[in-house]
Amino acid sequence: MKFPKFALAAAITLGTTGTSSSTFAIDLYVDAKHISAKPGLGRERLGTYEKIRSTPPTSTSPTLETKRISQSSSEDTTAITEEKEEYPQLAERLETNEGQLVKLDKNGLQFESPDKSFRFKIGGRIHVDYTHSSNDHFFRNGVPIQANDGTELRRGRIEFQGTLFNDWGFKSQIDFADNKVGVKDMYISYKGLNPVKINVGHQKQPFSRELQESSNDLIFMERSLMNVLNGPVVDRAIGINLSNIDKNWTWQLGLFGESIDANNNSSDEGWGTSSRVTFAPVNEKTRVVHLGIAGNYRKPSRNGQLFGPSNGVRFKHQTSHMTDLFPIDSGTLGNIEDIKMLGLEVSGVYGPFSAGGEYTHSWIARRNSLHSLNFNGWYGEVTWTLTGESRQYKDGQFHRIEPTSNFSFSRGGWGAWELAVRIAGVDLNNDALKAGEMKNLTFALNWHVNNNIRFMFNYDKILEIKDSPLITASGGKPNGLNTFMFRSQIAF
């Protein structure tokens, strides 16, 4: 019979101190917290315990040679079963828990039930940025304007996610940047329809590899010019999303309303549907070929509101999150009938090298006999990990480098170092609408100190720009604008 060590110790103590005869027997009883020599309400009989001495004990050195349990093995099994059923706290102490219940590692603070059917994780991220711009003295509508320089808390998030009863899950991600509270992800999920998973709540819409990837994993500090088209239409929204993830294939299909921070004075709510399919014909640890295609259809609310504070949609590019400088800006485009979007993706990894690109095309139909609009955006990027690591790929997404050797003065490691370059463009000019056309070049040097900490250095330059609302003092284009960015990041 298995019983706690404290029960055995108590039996020994009672047996050795109760009498001086050569043989002494005692019945022991246990409840959820105590051991007693008397029966009572809620107490279960452990058994009869004897002590046997080969020689008479002395007053100073009693010795215990043998202990016996008089119950049969079948009685032992019955007693244990009854204890588990009636006294779960005792049963938990009697059993040995398998697996670690509390764990703290690179993935954050994690809690887990012994059978793994209940899990809970606390994570978060801190992105602290510095931005400096040069050749940024411009005029807009005759008013002098230049980029803001300085520091900011770009992201400060805390994240909770977990599993309930194996099949149910949830995720909540709250952002405290810009000195305000904002909701990012907040949804519940069900995966009991294996292999299909269902998410319901505020989440990313399935469109664009770059938009799907976490800001913790992006190669560059800001997403590309292509996101001028994607961000206002296919970012996070409240809805339902179905997904199926295989090693080489993934697909997602969702139906969405508006984002949680969309204008709340709309007479009704717009809606949209998005889908994305990816295929990796090569999917190895150091070699990956990734292909993807995505589509989106969005219908604005009755009065034309679409993910924004006014009746319409606005496409614009800010040189960094804090500069408040917009080289291209469509202004608010109203009378929107619907928006259709197509996205194409191709990327690859070969050892320490990776390359990739995307293309997005938007068709915007308008009411009141206004001409339809056609916009497009794209980017191409190349990376080289100087220390030899490969970019991580999983579930149709790429993730940040994991250093082979973490940085440490005492151990001699230097982390992982990554060089990257990206060229991108967006065209918002269409017939009579001249909202701007732009191409830019971005260089990046990323130092991955370990799995949780990295430092990022970015340089961005406008290569070509047309129809910008910004002009120089001499009336020229803002081609000479340079933007320098630095970020310290911790994520877990």
N, C-alpha and C positions, 0 to 999 in steps of 0.2 A: 504493500500500500504506500502510495506517495503522500507525504504530508509535510507541512512547512518545518523548517529547521527550528523555529521557535517552539513548535509543539514537542519535538524530540527533546529540546533543552529543558522544557518545563517538566516533561515526564521523568527525565533523569534527575532533575532537582527534587521533585516530589518523592521519587523512589529512594534517593540517597539520604534524605533528611527525615523521613517519616518514622523509621523504626530501626532497631538494632538486631532484629532477628535475621536468620540466614536467608529467608525467602519472604519477600513482601510483594503483594499484588495490589494494583489500584486501577479503577476504571476512570478514564478521562473523557470529558465531553467538551465540544467546541461550538461556539457560535461565530458570527462574522468577525468579532474582534478579540474574544477572550477564550482562554482554556480554563476549565474548572473540573474539580473532582466530584462535583455533584450534578445530577441531572436537573434540567429545568426547561422552561418554555423557550423554544427556538434553539435548543442545543442538540447537537448530533453526537452520538457516541463514536469516539475514535477507536476504542478497543481497551483491552486489559493489558497492563504493562507489569512485568515482574523484574525484580533484580535478584541475582543469585551470587552469593559470595562463596569462594572455596575455603576461606579462612575467616574466623570471626573478625569483625572490623575493630580497629582501634579508635580511640576517641579523637586522634589527631590526623589519621590518614585513611579514611574510608576509600575503598576502590570498587569500581564497577567493572565486573568482568564480562557480563552478558546481559542483553535485554531480549525479551521475547514478546511477540504479539500473538495473542491467543486466537485471533480471528482467522477464518479461512480466507483464501484468495478471492473466492466469490463474494464473500461478505465485504471485503475491501473494495471491490469494484462497485458494488451497490452503494456503499457509503460515499465514495467519491462522486458518483453520478448524482446522488441526491444533493450533495453539497453544491455542485455546479448549478443545479436547477434552482435551488432555493436560496442560495447565497452567492450571487454572482461576484461580489467583491472578494469573497474568500477564494472562489474559483479562479479569479484573475491572479491572485497571489500564488495559488498552487501551480499554475501553468507558467511555462517559460515563454515570454513574448518573443516572437521571431521578427527580425527586421528592426530598423532604427525608427523610433517614434518621432524624434526631433532631430533635425539635421540643418546645419548651416554650412553652405559652400558657395561656389561661384554663381549658383542659381538663386540665391537668397535664402531666407529662413523658411523651412519646410516642416510641416507636421503630417503625420501619417498614422492611420490606424493599423493594428497588427495584420489585418487581412487586406490592407491596401484599398479597401472600398471607400474610405473617406480620406481625402487629402486636402491640404491647405498650404498656400504659399504666399509669402509677402516679398515683393520685389520693388524695384524703383529705378529711377535714373536722375542724374543731375548733369545738365549741359550748361557750362558757363562760357560765354563767347566774348571775344573782343573784335571790333571791326574798325578799320581805318581806311579812308578813301582819299585818293589824290586826283588832281585835275577835275575837281567836282564843283567848280563854280559855274552855275548855269542860271538861265532865266526860263520861267514858265509863265506865259501870258504877261510878259513884261515885269514879272516879280522875281527878284533874286532868290535862288534856292540852291542849297548844297546838301550833301549827304551828312547824316549824323555820324559822328565818331564816338566810340566809347565802349562800355561793357554792359552786358545784360545777362540775366538768367534766362537762357533760351528755352530750357525745359527743366521742370522740377516736378517729377511725377512719383506717385506711390501707387503700387499695383497689388491687387488681391485676386487670386484665382484659386480654384479648387475643384474637387470632385466629390459628388454625393452619391451613395449607393451604386458606385461603379459607372453607371450610365449617364448621370446628370453632372453638369459642370457649370461654372460661372466665371466671369472675368470682369473686374472693375478697375479702371485706370483713371486716376484723377490728376490733373495738372495744376500746379500752383505758380506757374510762370506769369510774367507781366503783372505781378502783384494782384492776381485774381484767381478764382477757382473755376476750372473748366473741366467738363466731362469728356474724356476721349472714348475708350472702349467701356461698354457696360452692357453685358448680354448674358443670357443663360444658354446652355447648349445641351443637346441630347445626342448620344452616340450609340444608343441601343439598337439602331437600325443598321448595324455594321454591314457594309463599309460606309454607309452614308451618315454624315454628321449634320445636325441642324443647329444653327445659331439664330436666336431671336433677341433683338435689342439693338443698341447703338454700336455700330461696327463699320469697318472699312468695306466699301463696295468692291466686288471683284473686277478690277480693271487696272492694268499696267503693273508690271513687275516692280518698277521704281516706287510706285505709290503703295504697293502691298508691303514692301520691305520696311522693317522697323527703322526709325531714325537712329537707333543704336548701331545698326549694321551698314548704313549708307557709307559709300566710299568718300563722298564729298559732304561738306557741311550743309549745303542746301541742295534740294532737288533741282533738276535741269530746267531749261526754258520750256521744255515740253509740258511741264507741270502747270504752266500758265493756262493751258486748256483743261487739264485733268482736275486740278485742285478745286475749282469752283463748282464742278459738276459731279465728279465720281469719288469724292473723298468720303468721310464717314457719314452715315445716315441711319435712321431707325428703320429696321426691316427684318426680313427673314432670309437666311442664306443657307442653301444646301451645298454640301461639298463632299467630294470623294477623293481621297489621297492614296495613291499607290507609289511604289518606288519610282516608276518612270512616267506615270500619268497623274495628272490632277485635273479636276473640273469643279467649277463653282457656278451656281445659278442663284440669283437673289432678286427679291422684290422689295423696294424701299420707298419710304416716304421722304421726309426732309431731315436734315441734321438737327441735333438737339439744340443748337444755338442759332437756328434759322429764325427769320422774322416771325414773331408770334401774332402779328396783327393782320395776317392774311385771312381773307374770307373763307378759304379752305386750304387744303394742303396738296402740293404737287406730289407726283410719284414718278418712279423710274424702275427699270429693270436692267440688271447687268449680268454678264457671264464672262467666264475666262477659262480657257483650256490650255494646259501646258503639256509638253512631251519632251522627255530627255532620252533620246536614242542611245546616248552614252552617259552613264551615271556611275562613275567610279570615284574613289577618294581623291585622286589628283587629276582626273580627266572628266570633263562634263561638257555635253552639248545640250543646250536648252533652247526650245522653240515654244512660242506662245502666241495666242490670238485672243482678243477680247472684244466684246461689243456692249454698247450701252444705248438705251433709249430713255429719254426723260421728258415728261410732260409737266409744265409749270402749273401753278395754282390758277384759279379762275381769273385773278387779276394780274397774272403774268409774273408773279414772284417765283424766283428760282434760286434757292440757297443764298439769298442775299438780303440786305437791308432795304432794298428798293424794288420797284416793279421791273425786274429784268435780271440780267447777269452781267458781271463785269470781269474782263480779262486784263490782267496787268502783271508786270514783273517788277519786284523790288530787289535791288542789288544785293541786299542781305536783309535779315529779318528786322534789323533796327535802324537802317539808314533813312527810311521814309523818303526814298528817292526812287521814282518810277520812270525808267527810260522809255517804256512803252505802256500805253494805257488806253483801252478801248472806251473808257467811260461806261455808263450804264446803257446796255442794249435792251430796249423794251420791245413790246409786241411780239414776244416769243411764242410761237405755236408749239414747237417741240425741238429737241436736240437729239441727233443721232451721232454716235461715235464708233470708230473702229480703231483698234490698237494692235500692232504687230510687235513681236519680241524675238530677239535672237541673242544668245550669249554663249560663252564657252570658257572653260578652264583647262589649262595645260600646265601642270606643275605650278610654278610660282607666277605664271602669267595668266591673265584673264582679259577678255574683251567682250563687248556687248553693245547693244543699241536697241532703240525702240522708235516707233513712229506712231503718231496719233493724228487722225483726221476727224474733223467735226463738221457736220452739216446742220445749220441752224435755219429752220423754217420760221418765217415771221408773218404776222397778221397784217390786215389793212393794206393789202397789195404791196407790201414792202418786199424788196428783193431778198431772196435767201442768201445766206452767208456760208462761205467755205473757209475754214481755218485749218492749219496744220502745224505740228511741232515734232521735233525729233532730237535725238542725241546719239553720240557714239563715244565710247570710253575704252581706255586701255589701262591695265594695271600691271605692276611688277613688284612682287614681294622680294626685297633684297635679301632677306634672311632665309628664303627658300620655302616658306609655308604656302599652302594652297588655300584659296577661298573655299569656305564651307557651303555646301548646297544641300537643301532638304526641302521637300514638299513644294517644289516649284519656286523656291526663293533662295537668294544668296545671303550669306551671313558673314559677319566680320571675321577677320583673321584670328585664329587661336595660336598664340606663340608656342613654339616648341620649347623654348627656354625663357621663363619669365625674367624680367629685369631684376637684378639684385647685385649690389656691390659685393656682398659677402660671398655669394655663390658664383659670381662672374657672368651671369646671364644678361642679355641685352634686349630681351623682348623681340618683337617682330617689327620690321620697318617696311613700309609700303609706299611706292610711288605711283601716281595716277595722273592721267590727263584726260580731259573731256572737251569735246566741241559740241555745241548745241545750237538749235535755231527754232524760231517760231515766226509765223507769218499771220498777222491779223489784218492785212490789207486785202480788200475784196471789193472790186468795182468802185463805187463812189466812197465806200468806207475806207478811210486811211487811219487805222488804229495803230499801225507800226509794224515794222519787220526788223528782226534783230538776230545776230549771231554772236556768241561769246565763247571764250576759251578759258578753261579752268584747270589749274594745276593743284595737286594735293600731295602732301607728305604726311603720312600717318604713322605715329609711333604707338604700337600696341604694347603697353607695359606688361600687361598680363591679360587674363580673360575678362577682367572687369574694368580696367582703366586704360584709356588711350588719350593721346594728345593729337590734335589735327591742325595742320597749317594749310591754308588755301589762299590762292591768288587768282583773281578773276579779272578778265579784261574784255571789253566790248570790241569785237572784231569789225562788225559792220552794223549799221543801223539806218533805217529809213523812216521818215514820217514820225519822228519822235516829238513829243510835246516839249522836250528840253532843247535849248539852243545855247551856244556859247555867247560870250559878250560880243563877238564879231559876227554872230548869226550862223556859226558853223554847227556841225553835228557833235554829239557828245561821245565821239569815238575814243577820246583819250582817257576815259574814265578807268581808273584802276581801283580795285577793292581788295584789301588784305584782311584775312580773317584767321582767328585762332580760337580753338576750343579745347577745354579740359573736360573730360567725360568720365563719369563712373556709372556703371549700369549693372544691375544684378537681378 
